[in-house]
Amino acid sequence: MSFLLRTLAVSLSFLSLGVGIAHAQTAVSGLGQSWPNATDVSTSPNYHVYVFQRGSIKYIQVNDANGTVRAAIMRTSTSLLGTPVGVDAGNVATVDEPLPAPASSAGETVYNDGNTQIVVAPQPTGAMRLMAVPVECKNPVECSSRGP
């Protein structure tokens, strides 16, 4: 009997650990919030990045240091697209939705999960250009810009 209880206790411990690990990686709600209940996965101390998942679609939200939602990018198995979320939603450039080259391309990588890289470049207007590209891209400005 005690063996059965120990086995059950160990099994429940692993089950709860697995649920905690899955929750720490992605959240299912909170997209668009300044301080969502999700793990900050930013590679930069100047930004906060949160990942949400619904089905096979991943949403990557970028907030500035003050919590202002700058933009969110949607990642499917075949494309990278901007969403209508955040004050810089119109400044999201991807390989699937390129924009003209930004006034300032000096930026920093705020997210890299091995498949997708997001670079944020502050612009002279105070806006932020968010460039979301596959990690194979060596120059995010080139990969997310269309010609003149």
C-alpha positions, 0 to 999 in steps of 0.5 A: 500500500505504501508503495502505491502511495509513493508511486502516486505521489511521485507521478503527481509531482512529475505531472505538476512539474510538466504543467509548470514547465509548459506554462512557463514557455507560453501563455494562452491569454494576456495578449495586448496587456502591459504586464501579462501573466506570462514569462518574459523571454526578452534577450534585452534588458530594455524590452519585455517579450511575451509568447502566447500560443493558440493551437499552432499559432504563436504570438510574440508581443514586444513591450518597452521597459515601461510596459507599453505594448509596442507590437505583436507578431504572429508566427505560423508554420509558413509565415510571419505577420504583424497584428493590430496590437500595440502602438507600433503595430503599423511599424512591423516589418516581416519577410511576408509583410515588408516595409520600406527601409527604416530611417534608423536601422540601429537596433537590438535583438529582443527575441530569438527562439531558434526559428524567429528573430525580432529586432527593434530599432528606435526611429527619430520620430519616437516610434519603434520599427520591429523587424521579425525575420527567420533566424537564417536572415543575417540582415533583418533590415534587408530581409524585412524591407522592400525596395524604394 
